[in-house]
Amino acid sequence: MEVPDSTKKKYVAQANATSPSLLLSWLSIANQCDLNYKGSRNQRLTVELALMKMANVNALFKAPDADDKKVTAEPAALKKKVN
């Protein structure tokens, strides 16, 4: 890339702070947005939806905190076997 060394260092730091799976997911969403952009009737909405998807993917890749782990009890009706 033809960018200053300081910018390259920032890119490396950001890439190291993010998982490869998350980066690939973002690239996939951005690629799909690019493919749909020209044919879209509402191009702004297409971009905004892509950004919302990226934000949601980010939330999915974060490890849950201990407070986020909630055990839900299975209803008694689901526990009964159907004969």
PyMOL Python script that loads the backbone (N, CA, C, O; Angstrom):
from pymol import cmd

cmd.read_pdbstr("""\
ATOM      1  N   MET A   1       0.839  -1.178   0.000  1.00  0.00           N
ATOM      2  CA  MET A   1       0.000   0.000   0.000  1.00  0.00           C
ATOM      3  C   MET A   1       0.883   1.240   0.000  1.00  0.00           C
ATOM      4  O   MET A   1       1.965   1.264   0.586  1.00  0.00           O
ATOM      5  N   GLU A   2       0.394   2.245  -0.662  1.00  0.00           N
ATOM      6  CA  GLU A   2       1.126   3.492  -0.720  1.00  0.00           C
ATOM      7  C   GLU A   2       0.533   4.484   0.276  1.00  0.00           C
ATOM      8  O   GLU A   2      -0.181   5.417  -0.090  1.00  0.00           O
ATOM      9  N   VAL A   3       0.851   4.251   1.537  1.00  0.00           N
ATOM     10  CA  VAL A   3       0.408   5.134   2.625  1.00  0.00           C
ATOM     11  C   VAL A   3       1.603   5.371   3.541  1.00  0.00           C
ATOM     12  O   VAL A   3       2.561   4.598   3.532  1.00  0.00           O
ATOM     13  N   PRO A   4       1.545   6.432   4.327  1.00  0.00           N
ATOM     14  CA  PRO A   4       2.655   6.694   5.251  1.00  0.00           C
ATOM     15  C   PRO A   4       2.834   5.540   6.257  1.00  0.00           C
ATOM     16  O   PRO A   4       1.896   4.795   6.542  1.00  0.00           O
ATOM     17  N   ASP A   5       4.037   5.417   6.775  1.00  0.00           N
ATOM     18  CA  ASP A   5       4.336   4.357   7.747  1.00  0.00           C
ATOM     19  C   ASP A   5       3.451   4.447   8.979  1.00  0.00           C
ATOM     20  O   ASP A   5       3.068   3.422   9.543  1.00  0.00           O
ATOM     21  N   SER A   6       3.125   5.656   9.401  1.00  0.00           N
ATOM     22  CA  SER A   6       2.274   5.814  10.581  1.00  0.00           C
ATOM     23  C   SER A   6       0.888   5.222  10.327  1.00  0.00           C
ATOM     24  O   SER A   6       0.287   4.637  11.228  1.00  0.00           O
ATOM     25  N   THR A   7       0.383   5.370   9.107  1.00  0.00           N
ATOM     26  CA  THR A   7      -0.919   4.806   8.758  1.00  0.00           C
ATOM     27  C   THR A   7      -0.835   3.288   8.702  1.00  0.00           C
ATOM     28  O   THR A   7      -1.749   2.599   9.155  1.00  0.00           O
ATOM     29  N   LYS A   8       0.250   2.764   8.152  1.00  0.00           N
ATOM     30  CA  LYS A   8       0.446   1.309   8.111  1.00  0.00           C
ATOM     31  C   LYS A   8       0.456   0.719   9.522  1.00  0.00           C
ATOM     32  O   LYS A   8      -0.120  -0.341   9.766  1.00  0.00           O
ATOM     33  N   LYS A   9       1.118   1.419  10.447  1.00  0.00           N
ATOM     34  CA  LYS A   9       1.177   0.943  11.831  1.00  0.00           C
ATOM     35  C   LYS A   9      -0.216   0.922  12.460  1.00  0.00           C
ATOM     36  O   LYS A   9      -0.544   0.009  13.218  1.00  0.00           O
ATOM     37  N   LYS A  10      -1.033   1.926  12.145  1.00  0.00           N
ATOM     38  CA  LYS A  10      -2.406   1.960  12.659  1.00  0.00           C
ATOM     39  C   LYS A  10      -3.218   0.798  12.094  1.00  0.00           C
ATOM     40  O   LYS A  10      -3.984   0.160  12.816  1.00  0.00           O
ATOM     41  N   TYR A  11      -3.048   0.525  10.795  1.00  0.00           N
ATOM     42  CA  TYR A  11      -3.757  -0.595  10.173  1.00  0.00           C
ATOM     43  C   TYR A  11      -3.375  -1.916  10.830  1.00  0.00           C
ATOM     44  O   TYR A  11      -4.234  -2.754  11.102  1.00  0.00           O
ATOM     45  N   VAL A  12      -2.097  -2.092  11.079  1.00  0.00           N
ATOM     46  CA  VAL A  12      -1.615  -3.328  11.707  1.00  0.00           C
ATOM     47  C   VAL A  12      -2.183  -3.460  13.119  1.00  0.00           C
ATOM     48  O   VAL A  12      -2.625  -4.539  13.514  1.00  0.00           O
ATOM     49  N   ALA A  13      -2.173  -2.378  13.867  1.00  0.00           N
ATOM     50  CA  ALA A  13      -2.703  -2.411  15.234  1.00  0.00           C
ATOM     51  C   ALA A  13      -4.198  -2.740  15.234  1.00  0.00           C
ATOM     52  O   ALA A  13      -4.661  -3.524  16.062  1.00  0.00           O
ATOM     53  N   GLN A  14      -4.949  -2.147  14.312  1.00  0.00           N
ATOM     54  CA  GLN A  14      -6.382  -2.424  14.235  1.00  0.00           C
ATOM     55  C   GLN A  14      -6.646  -3.859  13.803  1.00  0.00           C
ATOM     56  O   GLN A  14      -7.552  -4.508  14.326  1.00  0.00           O
ATOM     57  N   ALA A  15      -5.868  -4.356  12.858  1.00  0.00           N
ATOM     58  CA  ALA A  15      -6.040  -5.729  12.390  1.00  0.00           C
ATOM     59  C   ALA A  15      -5.721  -6.729  13.503  1.00  0.00           C
ATOM     60  O   ALA A  15      -6.394  -7.752  13.627  1.00  0.00           O
ATOM     61  N   ASN A  16      -4.710  -6.439  14.303  1.00  0.00           N
ATOM     62  CA  ASN A  16      -4.348  -7.329  15.400  1.00  0.00           C
ATOM     63  C   ASN A  16      -5.366  -7.305  16.531  1.00  0.00           C
ATOM     64  O   ASN A  16      -5.470  -8.265  17.295  1.00  0.00           O
ATOM     65  N   ALA A  17      -6.114  -6.219  16.642  1.00  0.00           N
ATOM     66  CA  ALA A  17      -7.112  -6.094  17.707  1.00  0.00           C
ATOM     67  C   ALA A  17      -8.436  -6.762  17.340  1.00  0.00           C
ATOM     68  O   ALA A  17      -9.337  -6.850  18.174  1.00  0.00           O
ATOM     69  N   THR A  18      -8.557  -7.227  16.109  1.00  0.00           N
ATOM     70  CA  THR A  18      -9.803  -7.808  15.621  1.00  0.00           C
ATOM     71  C   THR A  18      -9.544  -9.218  15.123  1.00  0.00           C
ATOM     72  O   THR A  18      -8.491  -9.499  14.550  1.00  0.00           O
ATOM     73  N   SER A  19     -10.513 -10.108  15.343  1.00  0.00           N
ATOM     74  CA  SER A  19     -10.341 -11.493  14.911  1.00  0.00           C
ATOM     75  C   SER A  19     -10.464 -11.597  13.392  1.00  0.00           C
ATOM     76  O   SER A  19     -11.207 -10.836  12.772  1.00  0.00           O
ATOM     77  N   PRO A  20      -9.740 -12.534  12.797  1.00  0.00           N
ATOM     78  CA  PRO A  20      -9.850 -12.731  11.346  1.00  0.00           C
ATOM     79  C   PRO A  20     -11.282 -13.073  10.914  1.00  0.00           C
ATOM     80  O   PRO A  20     -11.713 -12.662   9.837  1.00  0.00           O
ATOM     81  N   SER A  21     -12.002 -13.798  11.720  1.00  0.00           N
ATOM     82  CA  SER A  21     -13.385 -14.143  11.380  1.00  0.00           C
ATOM     83  C   SER A  21     -14.253 -12.901  11.275  1.00  0.00           C
ATOM     84  O   SER A  21     -15.084 -12.787  10.373  1.00  0.00           O
ATOM     85  N   LEU A  22     -14.058 -11.980  12.193  1.00  0.00           N
ATOM     86  CA  LEU A  22     -14.827 -10.741  12.171  1.00  0.00           C
ATOM     87  C   LEU A  22     -14.472  -9.910  10.942  1.00  0.00           C
ATOM     88  O   LEU A  22     -15.358  -9.364  10.285  1.00  0.00           O
ATOM     89  N   LEU A  23     -13.186  -9.813  10.631  1.00  0.00           N
ATOM     90  CA  LEU A  23     -12.757  -9.065   9.453  1.00  0.00           C
ATOM     91  C   LEU A  23     -13.345  -9.667   8.176  1.00  0.00           C
ATOM     92  O   LEU A  23     -13.812  -8.937   7.301  1.00  0.00           O
ATOM     93  N   LEU A  24     -13.322 -10.992   8.070  1.00  0.00           N
ATOM     94  CA  LEU A  24     -13.881 -11.646   6.889  1.00  0.00           C
ATOM     95  C   LEU A  24     -15.386 -11.432   6.794  1.00  0.00           C
ATOM     96  O   LEU A  24     -15.920 -11.268   5.697  1.00  0.00           O
ATOM     97  N   SER A  25     -16.061 -11.432   7.911  1.00  0.00           N
ATOM     98  CA  SER A  25     -17.502 -11.175   7.906  1.00  0.00           C
ATOM     99  C   SER A  25     -17.791  -9.758   7.427  1.00  0.00           C
ATOM    100  O   SER A  25     -18.694  -9.544   6.618  1.00  0.00           O
ATOM    101  N   TRP A  26     -17.030  -8.799   7.922  1.00  0.00           N
ATOM    102  CA  TRP A  26     -17.208  -7.408   7.490  1.00  0.00           C
ATOM    103  C   TRP A  26     -16.937  -7.267   5.991  1.00  0.00           C
ATOM    104  O   TRP A  26     -17.679  -6.582   5.286  1.00  0.00           O
ATOM    105  N   LEU A  27     -15.882  -7.910   5.508  1.00  0.00           N
ATOM    106  CA  LEU A  27     -15.563  -7.833   4.082  1.00  0.00           C
ATOM    107  C   LEU A  27     -16.666  -8.457   3.237  1.00  0.00           C
ATOM    108  O   LEU A  27     -17.001  -7.940   2.171  1.00  0.00           O
ATOM    109  N   SER A  28     -17.222  -9.550   3.701  1.00  0.00           N
ATOM    110  CA  SER A  28     -18.312 -10.195   2.984  1.00  0.00           C
ATOM    111  C   SER A  28     -19.542  -9.288   2.904  1.00  0.00           C
ATOM    112  O   SER A  28     -20.167  -9.177   1.850  1.00  0.00           O
ATOM    113  N   ILE A  29     -19.884  -8.644   4.013  1.00  0.00           N
ATOM    114  CA  ILE A  29     -21.024  -7.725   4.042  1.00  0.00           C
ATOM    115  C   ILE A  29     -20.761  -6.528   3.128  1.00  0.00           C
ATOM    116  O   ILE A  29     -21.653  -6.101   2.395  1.00  0.00           O
ATOM    117  N   ALA A  30     -19.547  -5.987   3.168  1.00  0.00           N
ATOM    118  CA  ALA A  30     -19.194  -4.852   2.322  1.00  0.00           C
ATOM    119  C   ALA A  30     -19.236  -5.237   0.843  1.00  0.00           C
ATOM    120  O   ALA A  30     -19.686  -4.449   0.011  1.00  0.00           O
ATOM    121  N   ASN A  31     -18.777  -6.427   0.516  1.00  0.00           N
ATOM    122  CA  ASN A  31     -18.812  -6.900  -0.860  1.00  0.00           C
ATOM    123  C   ASN A  31     -20.250  -7.045  -1.354  1.00  0.00           C
ATOM    124  O   ASN A  31     -20.575  -6.629  -2.466  1.00  0.00           O
ATOM    125  N   GLN A  32     -21.101  -7.631  -0.529  1.00  0.00           N
ATOM    126  CA  GLN A  32     -22.507  -7.795  -0.898  1.00  0.00           C
ATOM    127  C   GLN A  32     -23.175  -6.438  -1.092  1.00  0.00           C
ATOM    128  O   GLN A  32     -23.980  -6.269  -2.008  1.00  0.00           O
ATOM    129  N   CYS A  33     -22.853  -5.481  -0.248  1.00  0.00           N
ATOM    130  CA  CYS A  33     -23.378  -4.122  -0.376  1.00  0.00           C
ATOM    131  C   CYS A  33     -22.923  -3.504  -1.698  1.00  0.00           C
ATOM    132  O   CYS A  33     -23.714  -2.868  -2.395  1.00  0.00           O
ATOM    133  N   ASP A  34     -21.670  -3.689  -2.035  1.00  0.00           N
ATOM    134  CA  ASP A  34     -21.130  -3.157  -3.276  1.00  0.00           C
ATOM    135  C   ASP A  34     -21.844  -3.743  -4.489  1.00  0.00           C
ATOM    136  O   ASP A  34     -22.152  -3.024  -5.440  1.00  0.00           O
ATOM    137  N   LEU A  35     -22.107  -5.046  -4.456  1.00  0.00           N
ATOM    138  CA  LEU A  35     -22.785  -5.704  -5.569  1.00  0.00           C
ATOM    139  C   LEU A  35     -24.225  -5.220  -5.729  1.00  0.00           C
ATOM    140  O   LEU A  35     -24.725  -5.116  -6.849  1.00  0.00           O
ATOM    141  N   ASN A  36     -24.893  -4.924  -4.611  1.00  0.00           N
ATOM    142  CA  ASN A  36     -26.298  -4.517  -4.646  1.00  0.00           C
ATOM    143  C   ASN A  36     -26.486  -3.011  -4.820  1.00  0.00           C
ATOM    144  O   ASN A  36     -27.594  -2.558  -5.106  1.00  0.00           O
ATOM    145  N   TYR A  37     -25.431  -2.241  -4.652  1.00  0.00           N
ATOM    146  CA  TYR A  37     -25.541  -0.777  -4.606  1.00  0.00           C
ATOM    147  C   TYR A  37     -26.125  -0.173  -5.888  1.00  0.00           C
ATOM    148  O   TYR A  37     -27.086   0.593  -5.825  1.00  0.00           O
ATOM    149  N   LYS A  38     -25.558  -0.508  -7.036  1.00  0.00           N
ATOM    150  CA  LYS A  38     -26.001   0.120  -8.285  1.00  0.00           C
ATOM    151  C   LYS A  38     -27.443  -0.223  -8.624  1.00  0.00           C
ATOM    152  O   LYS A  38     -28.175   0.631  -9.125  1.00  0.00           O
ATOM    153  N   GLY A  39     -27.860  -1.440  -8.365  1.00  0.00           N
ATOM    154  CA  GLY A  39     -29.210  -1.865  -8.706  1.00  0.00           C
ATOM    155  C   GLY A  39     -30.265  -1.491  -7.687  1.00  0.00           C
ATOM    156  O   GLY A  39     -31.452  -1.740  -7.894  1.00  0.00           O
ATOM    157  N   SER A  40     -29.838  -0.899  -6.597  1.00  0.00           N
ATOM    158  CA  SER A  40     -30.771  -0.565  -5.522  1.00  0.00           C
ATOM    159  C   SER A  40     -31.557   0.701  -5.839  1.00  0.00           C
ATOM    160  O   SER A  40     -31.019   1.658  -6.395  1.00  0.00           O
ATOM    161  N   ARG A  41     -32.838   0.690  -5.476  1.00  0.00           N
ATOM    162  CA  ARG A  41     -33.650   1.896  -5.635  1.00  0.00           C
ATOM    163  C   ARG A  41     -33.322   2.912  -4.544  1.00  0.00           C
ATOM    164  O   ARG A  41     -33.456   4.119  -4.745  1.00  0.00           O
ATOM    165  N   ASN A  42     -32.899   2.419  -3.410  1.00  0.00           N
ATOM    166  CA  ASN A  42     -32.554   3.297  -2.303  1.00  0.00           C
ATOM    167  C   ASN A  42     -31.132   2.948  -1.865  1.00  0.00           C
ATOM    168  O   ASN A  42     -30.935   2.129  -0.967  1.00  0.00           O
ATOM    169  N   GLN A  43     -30.155   3.569  -2.499  1.00  0.00           N
ATOM    170  CA  GLN A  43     -28.755   3.236  -2.258  1.00  0.00           C
ATOM    171  C   GLN A  43     -28.323   3.561  -0.833  1.00  0.00           C
ATOM    172  O   GLN A  43     -27.515   2.843  -0.245  1.00  0.00           O
ATOM    173  N   ARG A  44     -28.857   4.634  -0.286  1.00  0.00           N
ATOM    174  CA  ARG A  44     -28.503   4.997   1.089  1.00  0.00           C
ATOM    175  C   ARG A  44     -28.959   3.904   2.057  1.00  0.00           C
ATOM    176  O   ARG A  44     -28.226   3.544   2.978  1.00  0.00           O
ATOM    177  N   LEU A  45     -30.155   3.382   1.851  1.00  0.00           N
ATOM    178  CA  LEU A  45     -30.664   2.312   2.706  1.00  0.00           C
ATOM    179  C   LEU A  45     -29.795   1.069   2.592  1.00  0.00           C
ATOM    180  O   LEU A  45     -29.538   0.392   3.588  1.00  0.00           O
ATOM    181  N   THR A  46     -29.345   0.771   1.385  1.00  0.00           N
ATOM    182  CA  THR A  46     -28.468  -0.387   1.176  1.00  0.00           C
ATOM    183  C   THR A  46     -27.200  -0.263   2.013  1.00  0.00           C
ATOM    184  O   THR A  46     -26.772  -1.230   2.643  1.00  0.00           O
ATOM    185  N   VAL A  47     -26.606   0.912   2.019  1.00  0.00           N
ATOM    186  CA  VAL A  47     -25.381   1.142   2.794  1.00  0.00           C
ATOM    187  C   VAL A  47     -25.683   1.105   4.292  1.00  0.00           C
ATOM    188  O   VAL A  47     -24.928   0.512   5.062  1.00  0.00           O
ATOM    189  N   GLU A  48     -26.780   1.734   4.708  1.00  0.00           N
ATOM    190  CA  GLU A  48     -27.125   1.759   6.130  1.00  0.00           C
ATOM    191  C   GLU A  48     -27.409   0.353   6.657  1.00  0.00           C
ATOM    192  O   GLU A  48     -27.023   0.020   7.777  1.00  0.00           O
ATOM    193  N   LEU A  49     -28.080  -0.469   5.855  1.00  0.00           N
ATOM    194  CA  LEU A  49     -28.327  -1.850   6.276  1.00  0.00           C
ATOM    195  C   LEU A  49     -27.027  -2.637   6.398  1.00  0.00           C
ATOM    196  O   LEU A  49     -26.867  -3.448   7.311  1.00  0.00           O
ATOM    197  N   ALA A  50     -26.104  -2.394   5.477  1.00  0.00           N
ATOM    198  CA  ALA A  50     -24.806  -3.070   5.562  1.00  0.00           C
ATOM    199  C   ALA A  50     -24.070  -2.672   6.834  1.00  0.00           C
ATOM    200  O   ALA A  50     -23.470  -3.516   7.499  1.00  0.00           O
ATOM    201  N   LEU A  51     -24.118  -1.389   7.170  1.00  0.00           N
ATOM    202  CA  LEU A  51     -23.459  -0.937   8.401  1.00  0.00           C
ATOM    203  C   LEU A  51     -24.121  -1.537   9.639  1.00  0.00           C
ATOM    204  O   LEU A  51     -23.441  -1.891  10.603  1.00  0.00           O
ATOM    205  N   MET A  52     -25.444  -1.650   9.608  1.00  0.00           N
ATOM    206  CA  MET A  52     -26.154  -2.257  10.739  1.00  0.00           C
ATOM    207  C   MET A  52     -25.780  -3.737  10.870  1.00  0.00           C
ATOM    208  O   MET A  52     -25.621  -4.243  11.981  1.00  0.00           O
ATOM    209  N   LYS A  53     -25.642  -4.422   9.743  1.00  0.00           N
ATOM    210  CA  LYS A  53     -25.220  -5.832   9.774  1.00  0.00           C
ATOM    211  C   LYS A  53     -23.824  -5.952  10.367  1.00  0.00           C
ATOM    212  O   LYS A  53     -23.550  -6.851  11.161  1.00  0.00           O
ATOM    213  N   MET A  54     -22.946  -5.037   9.974  1.00  0.00           N
ATOM    214  CA  MET A  54     -21.575  -5.066  10.505  1.00  0.00           C
ATOM    215  C   MET A  54     -21.571  -4.850  12.016  1.00  0.00           C
ATOM    216  O   MET A  54     -20.830  -5.511  12.742  1.00  0.00           O
ATOM    217  N   ALA A  55     -22.394  -3.932  12.476  1.00  0.00           N
ATOM    218  CA  ALA A  55     -22.474  -3.676  13.919  1.00  0.00           C
ATOM    219  C   ALA A  55     -23.011  -4.899  14.654  1.00  0.00           C
ATOM    220  O   ALA A  55     -22.554  -5.208  15.754  1.00  0.00           O
ATOM    221  N   ASN A  56     -23.967  -5.593  14.063  1.00  0.00           N
ATOM    222  CA  ASN A  56     -24.535  -6.780  14.693  1.00  0.00           C
ATOM    223  C   ASN A  56     -23.536  -7.918  14.706  1.00  0.00           C
ATOM    224  O   ASN A  56     -23.432  -8.635  15.701  1.00  0.00           O
ATOM    225  N   VAL A  57     -22.803  -8.098  13.628  1.00  0.00           N
ATOM    226  CA  VAL A  57     -21.786  -9.154  13.574  1.00  0.00           C
ATOM    227  C   VAL A  57     -20.747  -8.912  14.653  1.00  0.00           C
ATOM    228  O   VAL A  57     -20.286  -9.857  15.294  1.00  0.00           O
ATOM    229  N   ASN A  58     -20.377  -7.662  14.860  1.00  0.00           N
ATOM    230  CA  ASN A  58     -19.415  -7.308  15.898  1.00  0.00           C
ATOM    231  C   ASN A  58     -19.917  -7.770  17.266  1.00  0.00           C
ATOM    232  O   ASN A  58     -19.143  -8.294  18.067  1.00  0.00           O
ATOM    233  N   ALA A  59     -21.207  -7.578  17.535  1.00  0.00           N
ATOM    234  CA  ALA A  59     -21.780  -7.986  18.813  1.00  0.00           C
ATOM    235  C   ALA A  59     -21.766  -9.507  18.957  1.00  0.00           C
ATOM    236  O   ALA A  59     -21.594 -10.020  20.062  1.00  0.00           O
ATOM    237  N   LEU A  60     -21.942 -10.224  17.863  1.00  0.00           N
ATOM    238  CA  LEU A  60     -21.945 -11.686  17.917  1.00  0.00           C
ATOM    239  C   LEU A  60     -20.568 -12.267  18.210  1.00  0.00           C
ATOM    240  O   LEU A  60     -20.456 -13.344  18.797  1.00  0.00           O
ATOM    241  N   PHE A  61     -19.524 -11.555  17.802  1.00  0.00           N
ATOM    242  CA  PHE A  61     -18.170 -12.056  18.004  1.00  0.00           C
ATOM    243  C   PHE A  61     -17.606 -11.729  19.379  1.00  0.00           C
ATOM    244  O   PHE A  61     -16.584 -12.294  19.770  1.00  0.00           O
ATOM    245  N   LYS A  62     -18.246 -10.832  20.121  1.00  0.00           N
ATOM    246  CA  LYS A  62     -17.772 -10.505  21.457  1.00  0.00           C
ATOM    247  C   LYS A  62     -18.105 -11.639  22.406  1.00  0.00           C
ATOM    248  O   LYS A  62     -19.190 -12.216  22.333  1.00  0.00           O
ATOM    249  N   ALA A  63     -17.186 -11.959  23.290  1.00  0.00           N
ATOM    250  CA  ALA A  63     -17.421 -13.000  24.283  1.00  0.00           C
ATOM    251  C   ALA A  63     -18.424 -12.512  25.312  1.00  0.00           C
ATOM    252  O   ALA A  63     -18.325 -11.377  25.779  1.00  0.00           O
ATOM    253  N   PRO A  64     -19.383 -13.344  25.673  1.00  0.00           N
ATOM    254  CA  PRO A  64     -20.370 -12.920  26.671  1.00  0.00           C
ATOM    255  C   PRO A  64     -19.742 -12.773  28.051  1.00  0.00           C
ATOM    256  O   PRO A  64     -18.858 -13.541  28.430  1.00  0.00           O
ATOM    257  N   ASP A  65     -20.207 -11.784  28.790  1.00  0.00           N
ATOM    258  CA  ASP A  65     -19.769 -11.598  30.162  1.00  0.00           C
ATOM    259  C   ASP A  65     -20.492 -12.592  31.056  1.00  0.00           C
ATOM    260  O   ASP A  65     -21.469 -13.212  30.637  1.00  0.00           O
ATOM    261  N   ALA A  66     -20.023 -12.744  32.266  1.00  0.00           N
ATOM    262  CA  ALA A  66     -20.666 -13.649  33.214  1.00  0.00           C
ATOM    263  C   ALA A  66     -22.098 -13.207  33.487  1.00  0.00           C
ATOM    264  O   ALA A  66     -22.976 -14.045  33.696  1.00  0.00           O
ATOM    265  N   ASP A  67     -22.342 -11.894  33.489  1.00  0.00           N
ATOM    266  CA  ASP A  67     -23.684 -11.373  33.724  1.00  0.00           C
ATOM    267  C   ASP A  67     -24.622 -11.678  32.568  1.00  0.00           C
ATOM    268  O   ASP A  67     -25.836 -11.758  32.760  1.00  0.00           O
ATOM    269  N   ASP A  68     -24.072 -11.850  31.359  1.00  0.00           N
ATOM    270  CA  ASP A  68     -24.893 -12.093  30.179  1.00  0.00           C
ATOM    271  C   ASP A  68     -25.370 -13.543  30.094  1.00  0.00           C
ATOM    272  O   ASP A  68     -26.313 -13.840  29.360  1.00  0.00           O
ATOM    273  N   LYS A  69     -24.739 -14.437  30.828  1.00  0.00           N
ATOM    274  CA  LYS A  69     -25.101 -15.847  30.768  1.00  0.00           C
ATOM    275  C   LYS A  69     -26.308 -16.098  31.669  1.00  0.00           C
ATOM    276  O   LYS A  69     -26.192 -16.192  32.891  1.00  0.00           O
ATOM    277  N   LYS A  70     -27.446 -16.200  31.037  1.00  0.00           N
ATOM    278  CA  LYS A  70     -28.666 -16.450  31.786  1.00  0.00           C
ATOM    279  C   LYS A  70     -29.190 -17.829  31.421  1.00  0.00           C
ATOM    280  O   LYS A  70     -29.345 -18.148  30.242  1.00  0.00           O
ATOM    281  N   VAL A  71     -29.453 -18.620  32.398  1.00  0.00           N
ATOM    282  CA  VAL A  71     -29.984 -19.952  32.176  1.00  0.00           C
ATOM    283  C   VAL A  71     -31.493 -19.856  32.211  1.00  0.00           C
ATOM    284  O   VAL A  71     -32.079 -19.348  33.167  1.00  0.00           O
ATOM    285  N   THR A  72     -32.106 -20.349  31.159  1.00  0.00           N
ATOM    286  CA  THR A  72     -33.556 -20.347  31.126  1.00  0.00           C
ATOM    287  C   THR A  72     -34.049 -21.750  31.392  1.00  0.00           C
ATOM    288  O   THR A  72     -33.549 -22.722  30.826  1.00  0.00           O
ATOM    289  N   ALA A  73     -35.027 -21.841  32.253  1.00  0.00           N
ATOM    290  CA  ALA A  73     -35.585 -23.142  32.587  1.00  0.00           C
ATOM    291  C   ALA A  73     -36.461 -23.615  31.443  1.00  0.00           C
ATOM    292  O   ALA A  73     -37.177 -22.833  30.817  1.00  0.00           O
ATOM    293  N   GLU A  74     -36.388 -24.904  31.185  1.00  0.00           N
ATOM    294  CA  GLU A  74     -37.211 -25.505  30.144  1.00  0.00           C
ATOM    295  C   GLU A  74     -38.611 -25.718  30.697  1.00  0.00           C
ATOM    296  O   GLU A  74     -38.748 -26.283  31.782  1.00  0.00           O
ATOM    297  N   PRO A  75     -39.658 -25.290  29.998  1.00  0.00           N
ATOM    298  CA  PRO A  75     -41.014 -25.484  30.495  1.00  0.00           C
ATOM    299  C   PRO A  75     -41.317 -26.965  30.694  1.00  0.00           C
ATOM    300  O   PRO A  75     -40.825 -27.815  29.952  1.00  0.00           O
ATOM    301  N   ALA A  76     -42.125 -27.261  31.694  1.00  0.00           N
ATOM    302  CA  ALA A  76     -42.461 -28.644  32.028  1.00  0.00           C
ATOM    303  C   ALA A  76     -43.109 -29.353  30.847  1.00  0.00           C
ATOM    304  O   ALA A  76     -42.881 -30.546  30.644  1.00  0.00           O
ATOM    305  N   ALA A  77     -43.907 -28.642  30.071  1.00  0.00           N
ATOM    306  CA  ALA A  77     -44.586 -29.256  28.929  1.00  0.00           C
ATOM    307  C   ALA A  77     -43.595 -29.778  27.899  1.00  0.00           C
ATOM    308  O   ALA A  77     -43.876 -30.767  27.221  1.00  0.00           O
ATOM    309  N   LEU A  78     -42.448 -29.137  27.769  1.00  0.00           N
ATOM    310  CA  LEU A  78     -41.446 -29.595  26.814  1.00  0.00           C
ATOM    311  C   LEU A  78     -40.650 -30.778  27.340  1.00  0.00           C
ATOM    312  O   LEU A  78     -40.071 -31.529  26.555  1.00  0.00           O
ATOM    313  N   LYS A  79     -40.612 -30.953  28.637  1.00  0.00           N
ATOM    314  CA  LYS A  79     -39.861 -32.049  29.247  1.00  0.00           C
ATOM    315  C   LYS A  79     -40.580 -33.380  29.112  1.00  0.00           C
ATOM    316  O   LYS A  79     -39.940 -34.432  29.110  1.00  0.00           O
ATOM    317  N   LYS A  80     -41.931 -33.349  28.995  1.00  0.00           N
ATOM    318  CA  LYS A  80     -42.695 -34.592  28.900  1.00  0.00           C
ATOM    319  C   LYS A  80     -42.454 -35.246  27.555  1.00  0.00           C
ATOM    320  O   LYS A  80     -42.382 -34.577  26.523  1.00  0.00           O
ATOM    321  N   LYS A  81     -42.330 -36.561  27.582  1.00  0.00           N
ATOM    322  CA  LYS A  81     -42.165 -37.316  26.359  1.00  0.00           C
ATOM    323  C   LYS A  81     -43.529 -37.562  25.744  1.00  0.00           C
ATOM    324  O   LYS A  81     -44.505 -37.831  26.445  1.00  0.00           O
ATOM    325  N   VAL A  82     -43.582 -37.465  24.428  1.00  0.00           N
ATOM    326  CA  VAL A  82     -44.827 -37.726  23.710  1.00  0.00           C
ATOM    327  C   VAL A  82     -44.850 -39.212  23.386  1.00  0.00           C
ATOM    328  O   VAL A  82     -43.923 -39.727  22.762  1.00  0.00           O
ATOM    329  N   ASN A  83     -45.898 -39.900  23.803  1.00  0.00           N
ATOM    330  CA  ASN A  83     -46.021 -41.347  23.520  1.00  0.00           C
ATOM    331  C   ASN A  83     -46.834 -41.585  22.282  1.00  0.00           C
ATOM    332  O   ASN A  83     -47.041 -42.734  21.892  1.00  0.00           O
TER     333      ASN A  83
END
""", "prot")
cmd.dss("prot")
cmd.show_as("cartoon", "prot")
cmd.util.cbc("prot")
cmd.orient("prot")
